[in-house]
């Protein structure tokens, strides 16, 4: 059972020095992550503590994640963590609560009135020096984040009992080459003294506990982002405060497609009357909500229709789909069926009434004008809205599902929304001929062998052991081509590589529908993503040149022949002929964390160029 820690009153921070972008608040600085501000380090608090948000609606996505809507942060709250700070002059080392008590005793009245809780200026009351936050923290496999056990560490390593009033000092050696042995912690009270040697050893806390004889160094189970502590039982690991393994966000993305992207749907969601309806529904008990909706739906539809100037019957139909649609039809966000719905919209199989387009608009091109093999269709997506939602995070090891060990939900179960941000942009969707891909695989056994090699590496990886999957040659080819195209498009259309992103559509008939397509779209959160430069490169006078250049550049890599002959490189050896010099992209661009890439599937290898799907280009 989690123990709620008492939360003090909120203190307003300087918005100039203590602010992050909405995208950062969902990605690298999301809920549970530490943020290094100029004067202190803070942890992004749970969404229940946020002071301001802007609602984002995408019914299909919300139902798939089990919430009512999403919200973009406009006023984020933070929790103070780590708590241990030291003075670089007197070397006194203690928790922030003690620093604040010392400050409140010694500060002048005017200073206390302006900054009673020592927020504006973290300084030693005696030395007037800026305090320095502790460099290391502890994390455990269950997602807990705690301060390093400084008091217990210095006494246990000195083989002395913890004294009644420990007063620590943190000292560094005169030489910068001493490493952890040059960092010393000493207790003024009992003269216990030790260094940080072995602090990063995986088993050090278990050894200090006598391998089960004691429980002095068991993880305290702290979740500073939501002010709770819970029983844990694990021995934590010491990590640097800014290490990448401290925080792995789990972010889901979704395209807003018809009918959810229709102009009328958008107008309804932005109306004041709709906002009032949502508030009424949220105030009802969960078991009473459906009855309330059924009773009031007609009046609500009338009120909303009057505000936005639409027909009541149209509004009522949309509200019925939103609130009364059978929950048994909800599709999991990670399922193939969820991608199929988007695929049908991108290929034009889902038709939308003329004039009703809002956040989604596409133009189907005549593929014969391109003169390219293997391509079944090209669609220019003039308008697209993508919602990115943060659902949870993990520490030490990444997770890809809420059912994975170590997953921590960012919100309370009763909270009916997730933190999110949205981007509006444009894109190019390329659909490939399934028959050509099947012939290529059937005529080249080496292609299946290369895919088998990647499958074996994946099966032996941490994620692969928990989430088995079959990586097909088709998927590897589509993914690699997507990366090559993004690199080339960034040169041609002027967008930075980081502002472009991919969405892969790959499945077989037994999965529900054959899919072989790639969407490359702008993922920038500002107006840069809607300037039209990307769509322009998708027309018949530009795209063939771009595709040929992308494939031509893939023929060579500055790391060849090492790269092209690789049997496994990158994270967990999940790539073959793909490295930072040829096929890898910034993490924001790739759906698969820069894994499952192989230039050999595109242009062939030194031994056999014919195995490349695009060798005839």
ZADO-927113 format. One record per residue (C-alpha): residue number from 1; residue in one letter; chain; x, y, z. Coordinates in steps of 0.5 Angstrom, whole numbers, plus 500, padded with zeros to 3 digits. Layout:
REM residues N
   n res chain   X   Y   Z
 NUM   A     A   X   Y   Z
...
This chain:
REM residues 617
   n res chain   X   Y   Z
   1   X     A 500 500 500
   2   X     A 503 507 498
   3   X     A 504 512 503
   4   X     A 502 519 502
   5   X     A 507 524 504
   6   X     A 505 531 506
   7   X     A 505 536 501
   8   X     A 507 543 503
   9   X     A 504 549 499
  10   X     A 506 551 492
  11   X     A 511 556 491
  12   X     A 511 560 484
  13   X     A 517 559 480
  14   X     A 521 564 475
  15   X     A 517 562 469
  16   X     A 523 565 465
  17   X     A 528 560 468
  18   X     A 524 555 470
  19   X     A 520 553 464
  20   X     A 520 547 459
  21   X     A 517 546 452
  22   X     A 511 542 452
  23   X     A 514 537 447
  24   X     A 520 536 453
  25   X     A 515 536 458
  26   X     A 512 529 455
  27   X     A 519 527 452
  28   X     A 525 527 456
  29   X     A 523 532 462
  30   X     A 516 528 463
  31   X     A 513 526 469
  32   X     A 518 523 474
  33   X     A 524 526 470
  34   X     A 529 530 473
  35   X     A 530 537 470
  36   X     A 537 541 471
  37   X     A 535 548 472
  38   X     A 540 554 473
  39   X     A 540 554 480
  40   X     A 537 547 482
  41   X     A 535 540 480
  42   X     A 527 539 480
  43   X     A 523 533 478
  44   X     A 517 534 474
  45   X     A 511 532 478
  46   X     A 505 528 477
  47   X     A 499 531 472
  48   X     A 494 532 478
  49   X     A 499 537 481
  50   X     A 499 541 475
  51   X     A 496 548 475
  52   X     A 495 549 468
  53   X     A 493 545 462
  54   X     A 490 545 455
  55   X     A 485 540 453
  56   X     A 487 536 447
  57   X     A 481 531 444
  58   X     A 482 525 439
  59   X     A 477 520 441
  60   X     A 480 514 438
  61   X     A 486 515 441
  62   X     A 483 516 448
  63   X     A 479 510 448
  64   X     A 485 506 446
  65   X     A 489 508 452
  66   X     A 483 508 457
  67   X     A 482 516 458
  68   X     A 477 521 456
  69   X     A 482 526 453
  70   X     A 489 529 453
  71   X     A 492 535 456
  72   X     A 498 539 454
  73   X     A 501 543 460
  74   X     A 501 550 460
  75   X     A 503 551 468
  76   X     A 507 545 470
  77   X     A 509 543 477
  78   X     A 515 540 480
  79   X     A 518 537 486
  80   X     A 524 538 490
  81   X     A 529 532 488
  82   X     A 535 531 490
  83   X     A 534 533 497
  84   X     A 542 533 499
  85   X     A 546 539 497
  86   X     A 553 541 499
  87   X     A 556 548 500
  88   X     A 563 548 496
  89   X     A 566 553 501
  90   X     A 565 550 508
  91   X     A 563 543 505
  92   X     A 557 542 509
  93   X     A 553 537 506
  94   X     A 546 536 509
  95   X     A 538 535 506
  96   X     A 535 541 503
  97   X     A 530 541 509
  98   X     A 536 542 514
  99   X     A 539 548 509
 100   X     A 532 551 510
 101   X     A 532 551 517
 102   X     A 539 554 518
 103   X     A 537 559 513
 104   X     A 530 561 516
 105   X     A 534 562 523
 106   X     A 539 567 520
 107   X     A 536 570 514
 108   X     A 534 578 515
 109   X     A 526 579 516
 110   X     A 526 582 509
 111   X     A 529 576 506
 112   X     A 524 571 509
 113   X     A 518 575 507
 114   X     A 521 575 500
 115   X     A 523 568 500
 116   X     A 521 564 506
 117   X     A 522 557 503
 118   X     A 529 559 500
 119   X     A 527 558 493
 120   X     A 530 564 489
 121   X     A 537 563 492
 122   X     A 540 556 494
 123   X     A 545 559 498
 124   X     A 549 557 505
 125   X     A 547 562 510
 126   X     A 554 562 513
 127   X     A 558 562 507
 128   X     A 553 566 502
 129   X     A 556 561 497
 130   X     A 551 557 492
 131   X     A 549 550 494
 132   X     A 551 545 489
 133   X     A 546 539 489
 134   X     A 549 531 490
 135   X     A 551 528 483
 136   X     A 549 521 485
 137   X     A 542 518 486
 138   X     A 539 511 487
 139   X     A 534 508 483
 140   X     A 531 501 483
 141   X     A 528 496 478
 142   X     A 521 498 480
 143   X     A 522 505 478
 144   X     A 523 508 485
 145   X     A 528 514 485
 146   X     A 531 516 492
 147   X     A 537 520 495
 148   X     A 544 516 496
 149   X     A 544 513 503
 150   X     A 549 518 505
 151   X     A 549 517 512
 152   X     A 548 510 512
 153   X     A 554 509 507
 154   X     A 559 513 511
 155   X     A 558 509 517
 156   X     A 557 502 514
 157   X     A 563 503 510
 158   X     A 567 506 516
 159   X     A 564 500 520
 160   X     A 561 504 525
 161   X     A 554 505 528
 162   X     A 550 511 526
 163   X     A 551 516 531
 164   X     A 545 520 534
 165   X     A 546 527 530
 166   X     A 550 526 524
 167   X     A 553 532 521
 168   X     A 556 530 514
 169   X     A 562 534 510
 170   X     A 563 533 503
 171   X     A 570 533 500
 172   X     A 574 533 494
 173   X     A 581 531 493
 174   X     A 586 536 490
 175   X     A 588 531 484
 176   X     A 582 531 479
 177   X     A 585 524 477
 178   X     A 583 520 483
 179   X     A 576 519 481
 180   X     A 571 516 486
 181   X     A 577 515 491
 182   X     A 578 522 491
 183   X     A 571 524 493
 184   X     A 570 523 501
 185   X     A 564 524 506
 186   X     A 566 525 513
 187   X     A 561 525 519
 188   X     A 564 531 524
 189   X     A 560 528 530
 190   X     A 563 521 530
 191   X     A 569 522 525
 192   X     A 566 516 521
 193   X     A 570 517 514
 194   X     A 570 514 507
 195   X     A 570 515 500
 196   X     A 565 513 494
 197   X     A 569 508 492
 198   X     A 565 502 490
 199   X     A 559 506 490
 200   X     A 557 504 483
 201   X     A 558 497 484
 202   X     A 551 493 482
 203   X     A 552 489 488
 204   X     A 555 494 493
 205   X     A 548 495 497
 206   X     A 547 487 498
 207   X     A 554 486 500
 208   X     A 553 492 506
 209   X     A 547 488 508
 210   X     A 551 482 509
 211   X     A 547 479 503
 212   X     A 540 478 507
 213   X     A 542 479 514
 214   X     A 540 486 514
 215   X     A 535 491 511
 216   X     A 539 497 512
 217   X     A 540 499 505
 218   X     A 533 496 502
 219   X     A 530 501 497
 220   X     A 526 506 501
 221   X     A 520 506 495
 222   X     A 520 513 494
 223   X     A 516 516 488
 224   X     A 518 524 489
 225   X     A 514 526 483
 226   X     A 507 524 486
 227   X     A 510 525 494
 228   X     A 509 517 495
 229   X     A 513 512 498
 230   X     A 511 504 498
 231   X     A 514 498 500
 232   X     A 519 495 495
 233   X     A 524 490 498
 234   X     A 529 491 492
 235   X     A 536 493 493
 236   X     A 537 500 489
 237   X     A 543 501 484
 238   X     A 547 508 484
 239   X     A 547 512 478
 240   X     A 549 519 476
 241   X     A 544 524 476
 242   X     A 544 525 469
 243   X     A 545 518 466
 244   X     A 540 516 461
 245   X     A 538 510 465
 246   X     A 535 514 470
 247   X     A 528 515 466
 248   X     A 525 512 460
 249   X     A 519 515 458
 250   X     A 513 511 455
 251   X     A 510 515 449
 252   X     A 505 513 444
 253   X     A 503 517 438
 254   X     A 497 517 434
 255   X     A 494 520 427
 256   X     A 488 524 428
 257   X     A 484 521 422
 258   X     A 477 522 419
 259   X     A 472 522 422
 260   X     A 475 524 428
 261   X     A 479 530 424
 262   X     A 473 533 421
 263   X     A 472 540 421
 264   X     A 465 539 425
 265   X     A 468 535 430
 266   X     A 474 540 431
 267   X     A 469 545 432
 268   X     A 465 542 437
 269   X     A 471 540 441
 270   X     A 473 547 441
 271   X     A 466 550 443
 272   X     A 464 553 450
 273   X     A 458 549 450
 274   X     A 462 542 449
 275   X     A 467 544 455
 276   X     A 461 545 460
 277   X     A 458 538 458
 278   X     A 465 535 459
 279   X     A 465 538 466
 280   X     A 458 536 468
 281   X     A 460 528 465
 282   X     A 467 529 470
 283   X     A 463 531 476
 284   X     A 458 525 475
 285   X     A 460 518 479
 286   X     A 463 513 473
 287   X     A 457 509 474
 288   X     A 452 514 473
 289   X     A 455 518 467
 290   X     A 452 514 461
 291   X     A 445 515 464
 292   X     A 446 523 465
 293   X     A 449 523 457
 294   X     A 443 519 455
 295   X     A 438 524 458
 296   X     A 442 530 456
 297   X     A 445 529 450
 298   X     A 439 532 446
 299   X     A 439 538 450
 300   X     A 447 539 449
 301   X     A 447 537 442
 302   X     A 442 543 441
 303   X     A 446 548 445
 304   X     A 453 546 441
 305   X     A 449 546 435
 306   X     A 447 553 436
 307   X     A 454 556 438
 308   X     A 457 553 432
 309   X     A 452 554 427
 310   X     A 451 547 425
 311   X     A 445 542 424
 312   X     A 443 539 431
 313   X     A 442 532 428
 314   X     A 450 532 425
 315   X     A 452 534 432
 316   X     A 448 529 436
 317   X     A 451 524 431
 318   X     A 458 526 433
 319   X     A 456 526 441
 320   X     A 453 519 440
 321   X     A 459 516 437
 322   X     A 464 520 442
 323   X     A 460 518 449
 324   X     A 455 512 447
 325   X     A 459 508 442
 326   X     A 460 500 445
 327   X     A 466 500 449
 328   X     A 467 493 446
 329   X     A 470 496 439
 330   X     A 476 499 443
 331   X     A 482 498 439
 332   X     A 489 497 443
 333   X     A 494 502 441
 334   X     A 499 497 440
 335   X     A 495 493 435
 336   X     A 496 492 428
 337   X     A 488 494 427
 338   X     A 490 501 430
 339   X     A 495 502 424
 340   X     A 490 499 419
 341   X     A 485 504 421
 342   X     A 490 509 419
 343   X     A 493 506 413
 344   X     A 485 506 410
 345   X     A 485 513 411
 346   X     A 492 514 408
 347   X     A 490 510 402
 348   X     A 484 513 401
 349   X     A 479 507 402
 350   X     A 476 511 408
 351   X     A 472 517 404
 352   X     A 470 523 407
 353   X     A 465 528 405
 354   X     A 467 534 401
 355   X     A 468 540 405
 356   X     A 468 537 412
 357   X     A 476 536 412
 358   X     A 479 539 418
 359   X     A 486 536 421
 360   X     A 487 531 415
 361   X     A 487 532 408
 362   X     A 490 528 402
 363   X     A 491 528 395
 364   X     A 492 522 391
 365   X     A 498 522 386
 366   X     A 498 518 379
 367   X     A 503 514 380
 368   X     A 505 512 373
 369   X     A 508 519 372
 370   X     A 513 518 377
 371   X     A 516 512 373
 372   X     A 519 508 379
 373   X     A 518 501 380
 374   X     A 515 497 386
 375   X     A 511 503 388
 376   X     A 503 502 388
 377   X     A 501 509 390
 378   X     A 503 516 393
 379   X     A 499 520 397
 380   X     A 501 527 399
 381   X     A 498 529 406
 382   X     A 497 536 406
 383   X     A 494 537 413
 384   X     A 496 532 419
 385   X     A 495 532 426
 386   X     A 499 527 431
 387   X     A 498 527 438
 388   X     A 504 524 443
 389   X     A 501 522 449
 390   X     A 506 520 455
 391   X     A 503 514 459
 392   X     A 508 512 464
 393   X     A 516 511 465
 394   X     A 521 506 467
 395   X     A 528 506 470
 396   X     A 534 502 469
 397   X     A 531 498 463
 398   X     A 526 501 458
 399   X     A 519 498 457
 400   X     A 514 498 451
 401   X     A 508 496 455
 402   X     A 504 498 461
 403   X     A 504 490 463
 404   X     A 512 490 463
 405   X     A 516 490 470
 406   X     A 518 496 472
 407   X     A 513 500 469
 408   X     A 510 506 473
 409   X     A 504 510 471
 410   X     A 504 517 471
 411   X     A 497 519 473
 412   X     A 493 516 479
 413   X     A 488 511 476
 414   X     A 482 515 477
 415   X     A 485 521 473
 416   X     A 481 521 466
 417   X     A 487 524 462
 418   X     A 494 523 460
 419   X     A 499 529 459
 420   X     A 500 530 451
 421   X     A 502 535 446
 422   X     A 500 535 439
 423   X     A 503 537 432
 424   X     A 500 539 426
 425   X     A 504 538 419
 426   X     A 504 535 413
 427   X     A 507 528 410
 428   X     A 508 524 404
 429   X     A 505 517 404
 430   X     A 508 511 400
 431   X     A 505 505 398
 432   X     A 509 499 396
 433   X     A 507 493 391
 434   X     A 506 487 395
 435   X     A 507 482 390
 436   X     A 514 485 388
 437   X     A 516 484 395
 438   X     A 514 477 396
 439   X     A 517 475 389
 440   X     A 524 479 392
 441   X     A 523 475 398
 442   X     A 522 468 395
 443   X     A 528 469 390
 444   X     A 533 471 395
 445   X     A 534 466 400
 446   X     A 540 470 403
 447   X     A 534 476 405
 448   X     A 531 471 409
 449   X     A 537 469 412
 450   X     A 539 476 414
 451   X     A 532 477 417
 452   X     A 533 471 421
 453   X     A 540 473 424
 454   X     A 536 480 426
 455   X     A 531 475 430
 456   X     A 536 471 433
 457   X     A 539 478 436
 458   X     A 532 480 438
 459   X     A 530 474 442
 460   X     A 537 475 446
 461   X     A 536 482 448
 462   X     A 532 484 454
 463   X     A 526 487 450
 464   X     A 526 481 446
 465   X     A 525 476 452
 466   X     A 519 480 454
 467   X     A 516 482 448
 468   X     A 517 476 442
 469   X     A 516 478 435
 470   X     A 517 476 428
 471   X     A 522 481 424
 472   X     A 520 480 417
 473   X     A 525 482 411
 474   X     A 519 487 409
 475   X     A 519 490 415
 476   X     A 527 491 415
 477   X     A 527 494 408
 478   X     A 521 499 409
 479   X     A 524 501 415
 480   X     A 531 502 412
 481   X     A 528 506 406
 482   X     A 524 510 411
 483   X     A 531 512 414
 484   X     A 534 513 408
 485   X     A 529 518 405
 486   X     A 528 522 411
 487   X     A 536 523 411
 488   X     A 535 525 403
 489   X     A 529 529 404
 490   X     A 532 534 410
 491   X     A 537 536 404
 492   X     A 532 537 399
 493   X     A 526 541 403
 494   X     A 530 545 408
 495   X     A 527 541 414
 496   X     A 532 539 420
 497   X     A 532 531 420
 498   X     A 530 532 427
 499   X     A 523 535 425
 500   X     A 521 529 420
 501   X     A 519 523 423
 502   X     A 516 516 420
 503   X     A 510 512 421
 504   X     A 511 504 419
 505   X     A 505 500 416
 506   X     A 507 493 415
 507   X     A 503 487 416
 508   X     A 500 481 413
 509   X     A 493 478 411
 510   X     A 493 474 417
 511   X     A 494 480 421
 512   X     A 488 483 418
 513   X     A 490 486 412
 514   X     A 496 486 408
 515   X     A 500 493 409
 516   X     A 506 495 406
 517   X     A 507 503 407
 518   X     A 511 509 410
 519   X     A 509 515 412
 520   X     A 514 521 413
 521   X     A 511 527 416
 522   X     A 513 533 419
 523   X     A 514 532 427
 524   X     A 515 540 429
 525   X     A 511 543 434
 526   X     A 511 550 431
 527   X     A 509 553 424
 528   X     A 515 550 421
 529   X     A 511 544 420
 530   X     A 506 546 415
 531   X     A 510 550 410
 532   X     A 509 546 405
 533   X     A 516 544 403
 534   X     A 515 537 404
 535   X     A 509 536 400
 536   X     A 512 539 395
 537   X     A 518 534 394
 538   X     A 513 528 394
 539   X     A 511 531 387
 540   X     A 513 527 380
 541   X     A 518 532 378
 542   X     A 522 531 385
 543   X     A 520 525 388
 544   X     A 524 520 383
 545   X     A 530 524 384
 546   X     A 530 524 391
 547   X     A 529 516 392
 548   X     A 534 515 387
 549   X     A 539 519 391
 550   X     A 537 516 397
 551   X     A 539 509 394
 552   X     A 545 511 391
 553   X     A 548 514 397
 554   X     A 546 508 401
 555   X     A 551 504 396
 556   X     A 557 507 400
 557   X     A 558 508 407
 558   X     A 565 511 410
 559   X     A 565 505 415
 560   X     A 565 500 409
 561   X     A 567 495 409
 562   X     A 566 494 416
 563   X     A 559 496 416
 564   X     A 556 492 410
 565   X     A 559 486 412
 566   X     A 557 487 420
 567   X     A 553 481 423
 568   X     A 550 485 428
 569   X     A 551 492 431
 570   X     A 548 498 435
 571   X     A 544 497 441
 572   X     A 543 489 442
 573   X     A 546 488 435
 574   X     A 539 489 432
 575   X     A 542 492 426
 576   X     A 546 489 420
 577   X     A 549 494 415
 578   X     A 547 500 418
 579   X     A 551 505 423
 580   X     A 551 513 424
 581   X     A 555 514 418
 582   X     A 549 511 413
 583   X     A 542 509 416
 584   X     A 541 512 423
 585   X     A 537 518 425
 586   X     A 536 522 431
 587   X     A 531 518 436
 588   X     A 525 523 435
 589   X     A 525 521 428
 590   X     A 525 513 429
 591   X     A 519 509 431
 592   X     A 524 503 433
 593   X     A 529 506 437
 594   X     A 534 506 431
 595   X     A 533 498 431
 596   X     A 532 493 425
 597   X     A 536 497 420
 598   X     A 540 493 414
 599   X     A 542 497 408
 600   X     A 543 490 405
 601   X     A 536 489 404
 602   X     A 536 496 400
 603   X     A 542 495 395
 604   X     A 545 488 396
 605   X     A 552 486 399
 606   X     A 559 486 396
 607   X     A 558 478 395
 608   X     A 551 479 392
 609   X     A 548 486 390
 610   X     A 542 482 387
 611   X     A 539 481 394
 612   X     A 537 488 395
 613   X     A 530 490 393
 614   X     A 532 497 390
 615   X     A 538 494 386
 616   X     A 535 495 379
 617   X     A 534 503 381
